[in-house]
Amino acid sequence: MSEELSWITQALGAARARRGDRVQSLWSGYGEIFRVHLTGAAVETAVVKWVKPPPRVKRAADERGHRRKCRSYDVELAWYRTYAPRCGDACRVPALLASRAANGEWLLVLEDLDAAGFAERHRDLRPPALEACLAWLASLHGTFMGARPEGLWKTGTYWHLATRPDELAAIEDAALRAAAPLLDRRLEACAHKTIVHGDAKPANFCFARGARGVAAVDFQYVGGGCGMKDVAYLLSRECESVDAERRHLDTYFRLLRATLAERAANVTVDAPVDPDAIEAEWRALYPIACADYHRFLAGWAPDHHRRDAEGRRVVRDVLRTLT
């Protein structure tokens, strides 16, 4: 740890860097996130994401998962270096202060969002927190509409079918297992693609007091695709009824249109986009995106899928429409 702190001290031009509290450990023991306190730097604190993969048993499934995780950290580093600077206040992300990737480890030194005013966390999203997250997603999707995900996942989201063969094989429902490639092809054929966050869950949003603003973190699975993947994932976790889901979708598309209108007024180099065509296509793909996420759950967490009556209903309804 002393070597990492010395590097951070030098990278940030500080006189001293002292390790603070651990924020959290990383999934599957791949490292940790912690805060550092700085003396003589431009900022007093920063948040460090230190990825240090553990020793592992070299079984095929473990190797596949390990490669996916390592790729995700390369993607996250590319996101912060290349794409994050394009995000404005409406899709706020932490600034990358310093970074390195060497010897199978990654070290990202990020702006401390708590110190920037985004110190609240919400386990369950209720208005206005849910609307704030939808606004953030609408801004992200509108900002990057039509962008090529160079250096990111070609297809974003952590449950993308091509990266989850083990979960596909574990699906007990033969009809859903057979339909999985069809769902994937429908989403991949989307004409209006953007960059998706890929893991837009409550834990990855940081809120200003009273949810008057929101920032997002954890960009390991950011990549190209239909924006409905993010929205379906978020709403599948937070909506208490079908009517509420419809209202939240309406809110999202209203905010997406506002972002696209603002972009059209201020950006002249991009090809023009058609908000009506985007909304029509994405609304039709929303249930497909929902079913695709539940497809993943059916293989990854079958007990949860069996208990989720609404999720199973969505899958049944969508499977009847596939040809």
Secondary structure, 3 states (H helix, E strand, C coil): CHHHHHHHHHHCCCCEEEEEEEEEECHHHCEEEEEEEEECCCCCEEEEEEECCCCCCCCHHHHHHHHHHHHHHHHHHHHHHHHHHHCCHHHECCCEEEEEEECCEEEEEEECCCCCCCCECCCCCCCCHHHHHHHHHHHHHHHCCCCCCCCCECCCCCCCHHHCHHHHHCCCCHHHHHHHHHHHHHHHCCCCCEEECCCCCHHHEEECHHHCCEEECCCCCCEEECCHHHHHHHHHHHCCCHHHHHHHHHHHHHHHHHHHHHHHHHCCCCCCCCHHHHHHHHHHHHHHHHHHHHHHHHHHCHHHHHHCHHHHHHHHHHHHHCC
